[in-house]
């Protein structure tokens, strides 16, 4: 069905205006209720089903004996228009509806459907505009180019898979792998989205009001994701140059193994956020689980809430600004890290680290800076036992004289202890 019908009375109006040069017998067109062409739609469905799916599609059957040549011409040559209106409420949802159509930028195919649609609607089409007032099966817009899809219903899996320059506006829920392997797609979705939205996509834009499952943006490149609901695990996993604005809570390994990602998260975040990532920026308002920034490189973390154990452990060149409390092993075995923490910090902060800078306004547990090298520790609260134990070339600053005396007794001569006087001057206690 490549043809186009003007909006209005449909084919009957077109046929009334036709004046054939030579009269011939016209085969009657079956009509059921208010919906003409039910026999044609049944044969069209059979025609679409009889195709081979793979890397390409092949025509394996012809539509014959449906309309005579005059009717076909009326369908295909209706004053040059490419505008279809279909009502499928009384039929079983058709697969491949609107598939294989080829419009142009100047003259796109326009298809308006009232009713539910089956699988692979608009597959491999070019410059198609689809408005669907119903639910849609899987593979909608698959392998299409410059398609525009407005769907007022739910959509199945793999919507927009391998498509290019598609625009999808969906008011319902969407299944798995929406936008999978697509390029330059724009997806605006009101409902919830299942797993792997934007998987391996490039240059995609996703605006989602509802919740999103796991793997959102996984392995994607240059993606922009704005999600108002909650997000599952592996959001942005192994992605590159992604921008994620997430209002709800986020699961584990958000931004894990990613490169150059920017994550702005209002809710709470699970474990291993930014683990093994490179050059990432994370702004998080809520609480964060364990392993945040663990083994990452050149990461920037600004966290308002509390943070679990192992924050920044084994990281390199990380910058951490944390308002809340931090559990044990913050900065453990890290290199060239900068940690500014307003809350309390658990045991092992900076333990075995190299060239770290730690400014802690709350209390610090035991083993702070133990066996560290070239560390600078400004400790404004109370300090636990064995702070600086076996450390080398470290500098420990405190505004509390009794803590300075305590450090003086426990830290070796290879370190410097500085007491910050009430007037802000620094007094070296031990070198």
C-alpha positions in Angstrom: 0.0 0.0 0.0 2.1 2.8 -1.2 -0.9 4.9 -2.3 -2.3 8.0 -0.8 -5.9 9.0 -0.1 -7.1 12.5 0.7 -8.5 13.0 4.1 -12.3 13.0 3.8 -14.8 10.6 2.3 -12.1 8.0 1.3 -12.0 5.9 -1.8 -15.7 6.2 -2.6 -15.4 10.0 -3.2 -12.4 9.3 -5.4 -14.2 6.8 -7.5 -17.3 9.0 -7.9 -15.0 11.6 -9.5 -13.4 9.3 -12.0 -14.4 9.2 -15.6 -13.0 6.1 -17.3 -12.5 6.4 -21.0 -13.9 2.9 -21.6 -16.5 1.4 -19.4 -15.7 -2.0 -18.0 -17.1 -4.3 -15.4 -15.9 -3.3 -12.0 -15.5 -6.0 -9.4 -17.5 -5.0 -6.3 -15.5 -4.0 -3.2 -16.6 -5.8 -0.1 -17.7 -3.6 2.7 -18.2 -4.6 6.4 -20.0 -2.0 8.5 -18.4 1.3 8.1 -15.0 -0.1 7.1 -14.4 -0.8 3.4 -11.8 -3.2 2.0 -11.9 -5.8 4.7 -11.0 -8.4 2.1 -8.2 -6.2 0.8 -6.8 -5.8 4.3 -6.9 -9.6 4.9 -5.0 -10.2 1.7 -2.6 -7.3 2.5 -1.9 -9.0 5.8 -1.1 -12.3 4.1 1.1 -10.5 1.6 3.1 -8.8 4.4 3.4 -12.0 6.3 4.9 -13.8 3.3 8.2 -12.0 3.5 11.6 -13.1 4.6 13.1 -11.4 7.7 16.8 -10.9 8.0 19.3 -8.2 7.2 16.9 -7.2 4.4 13.4 -7.9 3.3 12.4 -9.7 0.1 9.0 -9.7 -1.6 7.9 -13.3 -2.1 4.3 -12.8 -3.3 2.2 -10.3 -5.3 -1.2 -8.8 -4.5 -3.4 -9.8 -7.3 -7.1 -9.9 -8.0 -8.0 -7.4 -5.4 -8.8 -4.2 -7.3 -9.0 -3.7 -11.0 -6.5 -1.3 -12.7 -8.8 1.7 -12.3 -9.1 1.2 -8.6 -5.4 0.7 -8.2 -4.7 3.9 -10.1 -7.1 5.7 -7.9 -5.2 4.4 -4.9 -1.8 5.3 -6.2 -2.4 8.5 -8.1 -4.9 10.4 -6.0 -3.9 13.9 -7.1 -0.3 13.3 -5.9 -1.2 13.0 -2.2 0.5 10.5 0.1 -2.1 10.7 2.9 -3.7 7.5 4.4 -6.3 7.0 7.0 -7.1 3.6 8.3 -9.5 2.3 10.9 -8.4 -1.1 12.2 -10.7 -1.4 15.2 -12.8 -4.2 13.6 -9.8 -6.2 12.3 -7.1 -8.2 13.9 -3.9 -6.1 14.4 -1.9 -6.2 11.2 1.8 -6.9 11.2 4.1 -4.8 8.9 1.4 -2.1 8.5 3.0 0.9 6.7 6.2 -1.1 6.2 8.5 -0.6 3.2 6.9 2.7 2.2 9.2 5.2 0.6 8.4 8.9 0.9 10.7 11.8 0.4 11.6 14.9 2.5 9.4 17.0 0.3 6.6 14.5 0.1 6.5 12.1 3.1 4.1 9.3 3.4 1.4 10.1 6.0 -0.5 7.3 7.7 -3.1 7.8 10.4 -4.4 4.7 12.1 -7.3 4.4 14.5 -7.0 1.1 16.3 -4.3 -1.4 17.4 -1.4 -2.3 15.1 0.7 -5.5 15.0 4.4 -6.0 14.8 7.0 -4.1 12.8 4.8 -1.2 11.8 6.7 1.1 9.4 9.7 -1.2 9.2 12.4 -0.1 6.6 10.2 2.8 5.6 11.6 6.2 4.6 10.2 9.6 5.4 7.0 8.2 6.9 4.8 10.0 9.3 2.7 7.7 11.4 -0.1 8.7 13.9 -1.4 5.7 15.7 -4.3 5.9 18.1 -3.9 2.5 19.7 -1.4 0.0 20.9 1.5 -1.2 18.7 3.5 -4.4 18.7 7.2 -4.9 18.6 9.7 -3.5 16.1 7.8 -0.3 15.4 9.9 1.8 13.1 12.6 -0.9 12.9 15.3 0.0 10.3 13.3 3.1 9.2 14.9 6.4 8.2 13.5 9.8 8.9 10.3 8.4 10.4 8.0 10.3 12.7 5.8 8.2 15.0 3.1 9.6 17.3 1.6 6.7 19.2 -1.3 7.2 21.7 -1.0 3.8 23.3 1.5 1.2 24.5 4.4 0.0 22.4 6.1 -3.4 22.4 9.8 -4.3 22.3 12.5 -2.9 20.0 10.7 0.3 19.0 13.0 2.2 16.7 15.6 -0.6 16.6 18.4 0.2 14.1 16.5 3.3 12.8 18.0 6.6 11.7 16.8 10.1 12.4 13.5 8.8 13.9 11.2 10.9 16.1 9.0 8.9 18.5 6.3 10.5 20.7 4.6 7.8 22.8 2.0 8.4 25.5 1.9 4.8 26.8 4.3 2.3 28.2 7.2 0.9 26.1 8.8 -2.5 26.1 12.5 -3.6 26.0 15.3 -2.1 23.9 13.5 1.0 22.8 15.9 2.8 20.4 18.3 -0.1 20.3 21.2 0.5 18.0 19.4 3.6 16.6 21.2 6.8 15.4 20.1 10.4 15.9 16.7 9.3 17.4 14.4 11.5 19.5 12.2 9.6 21.9 9.6 11.4 24.1 7.8 8.8 26.3 5.1 9.5 28.9 4.8 6.1 30.3 7.2 3.5 31.8 10.0 1.9 29.7 11.4 -1.5 30.2 15.0 -2.6 30.0 17.9 -1.5 27.8 16.4 1.7 26.5 18.9 3.3 24.1 21.1 0.2 24.1 24.2 0.8 21.8 22.5 3.9 20.3 24.3 6.9 19.0 23.4 10.6 19.3 20.0 9.8 20.8 17.7 12.0 22.9 15.4 10.4 25.4 12.8 12.2 27.5 11.0 9.8 29.7 8.4 10.7 32.3 7.9 7.3 33.9 10.2 4.6 35.3 12.9 3.0 33.3 14.4 -0.5 33.6 17.9 -1.7 33.7 20.6 -0.9 31.1 19.3 2.5 30.0 21.8 4.0 27.7 24.2 1.0 28.1 27.0 1.1 25.5 25.5 4.2 23.9 27.5 7.1 22.5 26.6 10.9 22.8 23.2 10.1 24.3 21.1 12.6 26.2 18.7 11.0 28.8 16.2 13.0 30.9 14.2 10.7 33.1 11.7 11.8 35.7 11.0 8.3 37.2 13.2 5.7 38.8 15.9 4.0 36.8 17.2 0.4 37.2 20.7 -1.0 37.3 23.5 -0.3 34.7 22.2 3.1 33.6 24.9 4.4 31.3 27.1 1.4 31.7 30.0 1.5 29.3 28.6 4.6 27.6 30.6 7.4 26.1 29.9 11.1 26.2 26.5 10.6 27.7 24.4 13.3 29.6 22.0 11.8 32.1 19.5 14.0 34.1 17.7 11.6 36.5 15.1 12.8 38.9 14.3 9.6 40.7 16.3 6.8 42.4 18.9 5.0 40.4 20.1 1.4 40.7 23.6 -0.1 40.9 26.6 0.6 38.6 25.2 3.9 37.2 27.9 5.1 34.8 30.0 2.1 35.5 32.9 1.7 33.0 31.6 4.9 31.2 33.8 7.6 29.6 33.2 11.4 29.8 29.7 11.0 31.2 27.8 13.7 33.0 25.2 12.5 35.6 22.9 14.8 37.5 20.8 12.7 39.9 18.2 14.0 42.4 17.4 10.7 44.1 19.3 8.0 45.8 21.9 5.9 43.9 22.8 2.3 44.4 26.2 0.6 44.7 29.3 1.2 42.5 28.2 4.4 40.9 30.9 5.4 38.4 33.0 2.3 39.1 36.0 2.1 36.7 34.7 5.1 34.8 36.9 7.7 33.2 36.5 11.5 33.2 33.0 11.4 34.6 31.1 14.1 36.4 28.5 13.0 39.0 26.2 15.5 40.8 24.0 13.5 43.3 21.5 15.0 45.7 20.6 11.8 47.5 22.4 9.0 49.2 24.9 6.8 47.4 25.8 3.2 48.1 29.1 1.5 48.4 32.0 1.7 45.9 31.1 5.1 44.4 34.0 6.0 42.1 35.9 2.9 42.9 38.8 2.3 40.5 37.7 5.4 38.5 40.0 7.9 36.8 39.7 11.7 36.6 36.2 11.6 38.1 34.4 14.5 39.8 31.8 13.6 42.4 29.6 16.1 44.2 27.3 14.4 46.6 24.8 15.9 49.1 23.8 12.8 50.9 25.6 10.0 52.7 28.0 7.7 51.0 28.7 4.0 51.6 32.0 2.3 52.1 34.9 2.4 49.6 34.1 5.7 48.1 36.9 6.5 45.7 38.9 3.4 46.6 41.7 2.7 44.2 40.7 5.7 42.1 43.1 8.0 40.3 42.9 11.8 40.1 39.4 11.9 41.6 37.7 14.9 43.2 35.1 14.2 45.8 32.9 16.8 47.6 30.6 15.2 50.0 28.1 17.0 52.3 26.9 13.9 54.2 28.6 11.2 56.2 31.0 8.7 54.6 31.5 5.1 55.6 34.8 3.2 55.9 37.7 3.1 53.4 37.0 6.4 51.7 40.0 7.0 49.3 41.5 3.6 50.2 44.5 3.0 48.0 43.7 6.0 45.9 46.2 8.2 44.0 46.2 12.0 43.6 42.7 12.2 45.1 41.0 15.3 46.6 38.4 14.7 49.2 36.3 17.4 50.9 33.8 16.0 53.4 31.5 17.9 55.7 30.2 14.9 57.6 31.7 12.1 59.6 34.1 9.6 58.0 34.6 6.0 59.0 37.8 4.0 59.5 40.6 3.7 56.9 40.1 7.1 55.2 43.0 7.5 52.9 44.6 4.3 54.0 47.4 3.3 51.7 46.7 6.3 49.5 49.3 8.3 47.6 49.4 12.1 47.3 45.9 12.5 48.5 44.4 15.7 49.9 41.7 15.2 52.6 39.7 18.0 54.2 37.2 16.6 56.7 35.0 18.8 58.8 33.3 16.0 60.8 34.8 13.3 62.9 37.2 10.7 61.6 37.5 7.0 62.6 40.5 4.9 63.1 43.5 4.4 60.7 43.0 7.6 58.9 46.0 7.9 56.5 47.5 4.7 57.7 50.6 3.8 55.5 49.8 6.6 53.1 52.4 8.6 51.2 52.6 12.4 50.6 49.1 12.9 52.0 47.7 16.2 53.3 45.0 15.8 56.0 43.0 18.7 57.5 41.0 17.2 60.3 38.6 19.6 61.9 36.7 17.1 64.1 37.7 14.4 66.4 40.2 11.8 65.2 40.3 8.1 66.0 43.3 5.9 66.8 46.3 5.2 64.6 45.8 8.2 62.4 48.8 8.5 60.2 50.3 5.2 61.5 53.3 4.2 59.3 52.6 7.0 56.9 55.4 8.8 55.0 55.9 12.5 54.1 52.4 13.3 55.2 51.0 16.6 56.6 48.3 16.5 59.3 46.5 19.7 60.3 44.0 20.2 63.1 42.5 23.2 65.0 42.3 21.1 68.2 45.5 21.2 70.3 44.7 18.0 72.2 44.4 16.2 68.8 47.6 17.7 67.7 49.3 16.3 70.8 47.7 12.9 70.2 49.0 12.9 66.6 52.4 14.0 67.8 52.7 10.8 70.0 51.5 8.4 67.3 52.9 9.7 63.9 56.5 9.0 62.9 59.1 11.7 62.4 58.7 11.3 58.6 55.5 13.4 58.8 54.5 17.0 59.8 51.9 17.9 62.3 50.4 21.4 62.3 48.2 23.0 64.9 45.9 25.7 63.5 45.5 28.3 66.2 42.2 30.2 66.8 43.5 33.2 64.8 44.1 30.9 61.8 47.9 30.7 62.1 49.6 27.4 61.5 52.0 26.1 64.2 54.3 23.2 63.3 54.2 20.7 66.2 56.5 18.1 64.7 58.6 17.6 61.6 
